[in-house]
Amino acid sequence: MSKPHIIGIKRDNLFSPNHIGNDRFIFELVVNQLLDHDFDVSVCSERAYCEEKKRETVGIFSMGRNKDLVACLKADELRGLKVYNSAFGVERCYRTNMVNGLIQGGIPYPRSFFLSTKEPIGHIYDEMGSQGVWIKRGDFHAIHKEDVSFVASREEAEHIVGEYALRGIASVVVSEHLPGDLVKFYGVRGTDFFYWFYPYDHNHHKYELYAEINGKSSYYPFDEALLKQTATKSAENLGVHIYGGDAIIGRDGTFHVIDLNDWPSFAPCREEAAQAITSLLVAAYTADEIKVRQ
């Protein structure tokens, strides 16, 4: 009897700013564990998936984010192929889509505005910039450190939006700055796995600048069970199973989710996360293989 075949799609280095190795490690762990579960796993790059003729497969697991790949996978899903994370979910994690999805889903999120880079930003900064604002590219994830910018003056805000326009970025999300503790969380929906930590305590952050702005952790007490519940609901709203994100914990213990992304590196909890991801995939694709053989 032949082994059930799965395709794994690696993340392009472009989409792993300062985490190339970490993203590779979690991917390889999942591949090896699927092999241990007697699956036949083919690995390919984001570009190769769309260009090469593909073998028949029971499903796909993908860390890819390239927009052409997402379009290919969406078409495959519409034909009935099961993909983790769903390409529709990956697309919902693009910045503007993510912010809209979380706010519409009732997730606590900082007050935000959506703006074309051709529009003036001064009046928005004046309205909510007493503690500074964050300007983030709206069309995609952050690829470079300039894609997420903290500004502390009206003039700086206007300059940053102008720079985004010159880089061909058509839209931005402008969010109020919230003081408090930054916490990072990871989860695998459909399993019991959930992990959170203070990233600055472990030197785990993409860009040093953000640590300087947010400052050291004060360890404000908060409801950890509610954070897990809110993170899970956030992932459900966006349609991703393998996810990570960030939240700001206020002095009074309330918190706001400020980011939710598909398939993070899971660096501080890689082994446990890989086991949870593998468990999710094995359960899904073993069931699909049984259906195919019936």
Backbone torsions as a table, in degrees:
resi	resn	phi	psi	omega
1	MET	NA	129.4	-178.0
2	SER	-73.4	152.8	179.2
3	LYS	-76.3	144.9	174.4
4	PRO	-64.3	136.5	-174.6
5	HIS	-101.2	134.0	177.2
6	ILE	-127.7	145.0	174.7
7	ILE	-104.6	130.2	174.3
8	GLY	-111.4	130.5	-177.4
9	ILE	-110.8	118.3	179.9
10	LYS	-73.0	155.1	175.8
11	ARG	-83.5	134.9	174.9
12	ASP	-65.5	142.8	-179.2
13	ASN	-56.0	-29.1	179.8
14	LEU	-57.4	-31.1	-174.8
15	PHE	-98.6	16.3	178.3
16	SER	-125.4	57.6	-177.1
17	PRO	-59.5	119.0	179.7
18	ASN	62.6	12.8	179.6
19	HIS	-136.8	28.8	-177.4
20	ILE	-58.9	-50.3	-179.5
21	GLY	-63.6	-43.8	-178.9
22	ASN	-62.2	-41.8	178.6
23	ASP	-66.1	-38.3	178.9
24	ARG	-65.3	-40.8	-176.8
25	PHE	-63.7	-45.4	-177.9
26	ILE	-66.4	-37.7	178.8
27	PHE	-63.1	-46.4	-177.8
28	GLU	-66.3	-36.1	176.8
29	LEU	-61.2	-43.8	-179.9
30	VAL	-65.6	-42.9	177.4
31	VAL	-56.8	-49.2	-177.0
32	ASN	-64.4	-37.2	179.8
33	GLN	-70.9	-34.1	175.7
34	LEU	-66.7	-37.5	175.5
35	LEU	-62.3	-39.0	178.0
36	ASP	-65.0	-26.3	178.0
37	HIS	-89.5	13.7	173.0
38	ASP	70.8	34.1	169.5
39	PHE	-96.2	151.5	171.0
40	ASP	-94.6	115.1	-173.3
41	VAL	-113.6	124.5	172.1
42	SER	-104.5	132.4	-178.3
43	VAL	-111.5	136.2	177.6
44	CYS	-145.3	167.2	178.3
45	SER	-83.9	169.3	178.4
46	GLU	-60.0	-46.0	-178.2
47	ARG	-68.1	-41.0	-175.6
48	ALA	-64.2	-32.0	-177.1
49	TYR	-59.4	-42.0	-178.0
50	CYS	-78.1	-24.0	-173.2
51	GLU	-94.3	-29.1	-173.4
52	GLU	-95.0	152.6	173.4
53	LYS	-71.9	131.5	-171.9
54	LYS	-105.2	146.0	175.4
55	ARG	-73.0	159.6	173.4
56	GLU	-62.4	137.9	-174.6
57	THR	-143.6	153.7	176.1
58	VAL	-84.6	-15.1	179.4
59	GLY	174.2	-180.0	-175.3
60	ILE	-136.9	140.3	165.7
61	PHE	-120.7	134.8	-169.1
62	SER	-141.2	134.3	169.3
63	MET	-99.9	4.9	-173.5
64	GLY	-69.7	151.8	179.0
65	ARG	-134.5	-6.5	179.7
66	ASN	-55.8	135.8	-174.2
67	LYS	-64.7	-33.7	176.2
68	ASP	-65.7	-41.1	177.5
69	LEU	-63.0	-45.3	179.8
70	VAL	-57.4	-40.7	178.3
71	ALA	-64.2	-42.0	178.1
72	CYS	-61.6	-45.5	-177.5
73	LEU	-68.9	-35.9	176.7
74	LYS	-60.5	-42.3	178.2
75	ALA	-63.3	-40.4	178.3
76	ASP	-64.2	-40.8	178.8
77	GLU	-63.8	-38.9	178.9
78	LEU	-66.0	-22.8	175.2
79	ARG	-85.7	-0.4	174.5
80	GLY	107.6	0.4	180.0
81	LEU	-79.6	137.0	-178.4
82	LYS	-90.8	125.7	-175.9
83	VAL	-125.7	133.4	174.5
84	TYR	-123.7	123.2	-8.6
85	ASN	-71.9	151.1	174.5
86	SER	-54.2	136.6	177.6
87	ALA	-63.2	-29.2	176.1
88	PHE	-65.8	-37.5	177.1
89	GLY	-69.4	-41.5	177.5
90	VAL	-58.1	-43.7	179.2
91	GLU	-64.4	-34.5	178.6
92	ARG	-71.0	-14.7	177.1
93	CYS	-86.5	-6.1	171.0
94	TYR	-60.7	144.5	-161.8
95	ARG	-49.7	-57.5	-177.2
96	THR	-61.8	-42.5	178.3
97	ASN	-61.0	-42.0	-178.7
98	MET	-62.7	-49.4	-177.4
99	VAL	-61.9	-44.8	177.6
100	ASN	-60.0	-45.2	-177.3
101	GLY	-63.9	-40.6	-179.6
102	LEU	-70.3	-44.8	-179.1
103	ILE	-63.8	-46.1	-179.9
104	GLN	-65.6	-25.7	178.8
105	GLY	-86.1	4.4	177.6
106	GLY	79.5	17.3	177.5
107	ILE	-80.4	132.4	177.3
108	PRO	-62.7	119.8	-176.6
109	TYR	-138.3	146.8	179.9
110	PRO	-58.7	149.6	176.5
111	ARG	-57.3	129.8	-171.6
112	SER	-140.6	155.8	175.8
113	PHE	-128.6	148.3	175.5
114	PHE	-106.3	134.3	-169.5
115	LEU	-143.6	135.7	168.0
116	SER	-73.2	144.8	178.9
117	THR	-71.6	-3.1	174.4
118	LYS	-92.7	-8.4	-178.8
119	GLU	-93.0	152.6	175.5
120	PRO	-70.5	146.2	-178.3
121	ILE	-110.9	-9.5	-172.5
122	GLY	-54.7	-44.5	-176.4
123	HIS	-67.7	-31.7	177.9
124	ILE	-69.6	-43.0	178.4
125	TYR	-61.8	-43.0	180.0
126	ASP	-60.5	-32.6	-176.2
127	GLU	-75.2	-33.4	-174.1
128	MET	-139.2	19.8	-174.2
129	GLY	-98.5	21.6	-177.1
130	SER	-61.2	-29.2	177.8
131	GLN	-114.2	14.2	-175.4
132	GLY	91.7	165.7	178.5
133	VAL	-136.2	161.8	174.4
134	TRP	-105.7	130.2	176.2
135	ILE	-113.0	124.0	-174.2
136	LYS	-130.9	140.0	178.2
137	ARG	-58.2	139.1	-172.9
138	GLY	-93.6	-17.8	-169.4
139	ASP	-89.4	-9.8	-171.1
140	PHE	-162.7	-175.4	171.5
141	HIS	-73.6	167.5	171.8
142	ALA	-73.0	123.1	177.9
143	ILE	-106.2	-36.9	177.1
144	HIS	-119.1	159.6	-179.2
145	LYS	-62.4	-24.6	179.1
146	GLU	-72.5	-11.1	-178.1
147	ASP	-75.0	-12.8	173.7
148	VAL	-132.0	114.4	-172.5
149	SER	-128.1	131.3	172.6
150	PHE	-94.1	131.7	179.1
151	VAL	-126.6	144.2	-175.2
152	ALA	-119.7	13.0	177.2
153	SER	-153.4	158.6	178.9
154	ARG	-61.2	-43.0	-178.1
155	GLU	-63.3	-41.5	179.2
156	GLU	-65.5	-38.8	178.1
157	ALA	-61.4	-45.1	179.4
158	GLU	-63.0	-38.9	179.8
159	HIS	-65.5	-44.5	-177.8
160	ILE	-64.0	-43.9	179.0
161	VAL	-62.9	-38.8	175.9
162	GLY	-62.2	-40.4	178.2
163	GLU	-65.0	-40.3	177.9
164	TYR	-60.8	-43.1	-179.9
165	ALA	-61.2	-41.1	179.1
166	LEU	-65.2	-28.1	178.8
167	ARG	-84.4	2.5	177.7
168	GLY	84.1	13.8	177.5
169	ILE	-88.3	119.2	-170.1
170	ALA	-86.2	-20.7	-174.9
171	SER	-144.9	156.3	177.9
172	VAL	-136.1	159.4	169.0
173	VAL	-111.2	128.3	-179.8
174	VAL	-111.2	119.1	-176.0
175	SER	-123.9	145.6	177.8
176	GLU	-67.2	149.4	175.8
177	HIS	-84.7	128.6	178.8
178	LEU	-112.1	121.1	175.7
179	PRO	-71.6	150.3	178.6
180	GLY	146.7	-172.6	-179.9
181	ASP	-84.6	132.2	173.0
182	LEU	-87.7	126.6	172.7
183	VAL	-123.0	147.0	177.4
184	LYS	-112.5	141.8	-179.6
185	PHE	-133.2	153.6	178.2
186	TYR	-133.8	145.6	178.1
187	GLY	-153.6	159.7	172.7
188	VAL	-130.0	104.4	-176.5
189	ARG	-65.3	139.7	-175.9
190	GLY	93.2	-1.3	175.1
191	THR	-131.5	177.7	178.2
192	ASP	-87.7	-0.7	-172.2
193	PHE	-73.9	125.7	171.2
194	PHE	-154.9	136.5	-175.0
195	TYR	-144.6	135.0	175.7
196	TRP	-136.7	157.7	-179.4
197	PHE	-164.2	170.2	175.4
198	TYR	-92.9	107.1	-171.7
199	PRO	-63.7	-33.5	-177.5
200	TYR	-70.3	-24.1	177.2
201	ASP	-70.5	-22.0	-176.9
202	HIS	-114.4	12.2	-178.7
203	ASN	53.4	38.4	-178.3
204	HIS	-112.9	89.7	176.9
205	HIS	-157.8	154.6	-174.5
206	LYS	-72.6	-39.9	-171.8
207	TYR	-135.3	129.8	-176.3
208	GLU	-59.5	-32.7	-177.6
209	LEU	-56.0	-40.2	-176.6
210	TYR	-63.1	-37.5	179.1
211	ALA	-64.0	-38.5	179.6
212	GLU	-65.3	-36.0	-178.3
213	ILE	-74.9	-45.7	-176.6
214	ASN	-75.1	-28.2	178.1
215	GLY	81.4	177.5	-177.9
216	LYS	-70.5	154.5	179.7
217	SER	-70.7	138.7	175.3
218	SER	-100.9	-9.7	176.8
219	TYR	61.1	47.8	176.3
220	TYR	-63.5	134.5	178.7
221	PRO	-67.4	145.5	178.9
222	PHE	-155.0	169.5	-177.3
223	ASP	-84.0	102.7	-177.2
224	GLU	-65.9	-37.5	178.6
225	ALA	-63.7	-37.0	178.7
226	LEU	-69.3	-35.6	175.9
227	LEU	-60.8	-46.5	178.8
228	LYS	-60.8	-44.3	179.8
229	GLN	-61.3	-42.7	-178.4
230	THR	-69.9	-40.0	178.2
231	ALA	-63.3	-43.7	179.1
232	THR	-62.7	-43.8	178.4
233	LYS	-63.6	-37.8	177.5
234	SER	-60.2	-46.3	179.7
235	ALA	-64.8	-38.3	177.3
236	GLU	-62.8	-43.8	-179.0
237	ASN	-61.3	-35.9	-178.0
238	LEU	-90.1	-13.6	175.7
239	GLY	81.7	32.9	175.6
240	VAL	-117.7	145.9	178.0
241	HIS	-99.3	-36.6	-177.3
242	ILE	-106.4	111.8	-166.6
243	TYR	-147.0	164.9	172.0
244	GLY	-149.1	166.6	-179.4
245	GLY	-170.4	-175.9	-179.1
246	ASP	-133.6	150.2	176.0
247	ALA	-141.8	151.9	174.5
248	ILE	-106.6	123.5	178.2
249	ILE	-96.4	120.8	179.9
250	GLY	-79.4	169.2	-179.3
251	ARG	-58.7	-32.5	-178.2
252	ASP	-88.0	4.8	177.8
253	GLY	91.2	-9.3	174.5
254	THR	-73.7	156.4	-178.9
255	PHE	-140.7	158.6	176.5
256	HIS	-128.9	130.1	170.3
257	VAL	-70.8	132.7	179.5
258	ILE	-117.1	-8.0	177.9
259	ASP	-161.5	146.0	174.8
260	LEU	-145.0	122.7	-177.1
261	ASN	-132.5	159.8	-177.8
262	ASP	-86.3	132.7	174.6
263	TRP	43.8	77.5	177.1
264	PRO	-77.2	-172.9	-175.7
265	SER	-79.6	-24.1	-178.6
266	PHE	56.0	28.8	-170.3
267	ALA	-54.1	-43.6	-177.1
268	PRO	-74.4	-11.7	-174.4
269	CYS	-141.4	38.4	-169.3
270	ARG	-60.0	-45.5	-175.7
271	GLU	-64.6	-46.7	-179.3
272	GLU	-64.9	-40.3	-179.4
273	ALA	-65.7	-42.1	179.8
274	ALA	-61.3	-39.1	177.5
275	GLN	-63.8	-41.0	179.9
276	ALA	-67.8	-42.7	179.2
277	ILE	-62.6	-44.8	179.1
278	THR	-62.1	-41.4	177.8
279	SER	-58.7	-44.0	178.2
280	LEU	-60.4	-47.3	-176.5
281	LEU	-69.1	-42.8	180.0
282	VAL	-60.7	-45.1	180.0
283	ALA	-61.4	-43.3	-177.3
284	ALA	-69.9	-45.9	-172.1
285	TYR	-85.4	-23.3	172.2
286	THR	-67.5	-42.2	177.2
287	ALA	-62.1	-42.0	179.8
288	ASP	-65.6	-38.2	-179.8
289	GLU	-66.0	-38.3	177.7
290	ILE	-63.2	-41.7	179.0
291	LYS	-62.8	-41.6	-179.6
292	VAL	-61.4	-43.6	-176.7
293	ARG	-73.8	-23.8	176.4
294	GLN	-72.6	NA	NA
